[in-house]
């Protein structure tokens, strides 16, 4: 077909054979390869940009042929608008008719494809254009239109492009130099990701999560998407600890403690109170004075033989 890479090589070869002035190749050495990348325009989130990178050597001669294909899913109503060439006289790129959900071996691919071909017959330098060494060079931009939601666009070599002669290809002065396609696709539209990297996901800052730490409560994602909790107010008690008695409960102030050491007192929110005075009363029994604490419910942490227990006490 007229836009195929094979045709482009023939054009370059014919141009060279006939010694046509616009096709003179002045550059003796060529880049080892040329990579291609698809990006979102940093200043316009509705526009895609295509870049080439000339590896190991810059290039300012004839780009005899260029082919690449942009793919996106058929579930999106998005389409590609009218392209703008960065060096229209040096690399005149034009689109092929869009293929919508074409079959591959009798099975729909589920993708839309838009192939772009270009071939030059004059030196890039004649038009003030240059692909610098090892740097990305913009060759084309194209707007995304009718985009509803989030659509992923990619430059691809896939089974469909291979069968239909639409893989990425570039010829510099008649010599194939295609390198790699940068593998990262470009999500366009409303594509906010959650804290797990999922587009449209629900793991957002302020929502519950699990930080994997049993010693924290109320785990949520922070503004930086870090799953983080508060220090736990729950004290883990050894089940082998014998029953302990605190009386009277409720109390007006003085509380009797049976057979354990008072480790601490906190309110129901886990905030530590100043440890009340504890005095021995009789063997195994001590008293604790809660008179200085405001009325409310308190958690009394007790320890006996290395085991800990929490008792709820009502202070009147």
RAQUICOR-V656561 format. One record per helix or strand of 3 or more residues. SS is the DSSP state (hx for helix, st for strand). FROM is the first residue (numbers start at 1). LEN is the number of residues. If there is no record, write none. Layout:
SS:FROM:LEN  SS:FROM:LEN
This chain:
hx:5:13  hx:21:3  st:33:9  st:44:12  st:63:11  st:79:7  st:93:3  st:111:8  hx:124:4  st:136:10  st:150:6  hx:159:5  st:169:4  st:178:4  st:186:4  st:216:6  st:227:5  st:254:5  st:261:7  st:278:5  st:285:5  st:296:9  st:307:9
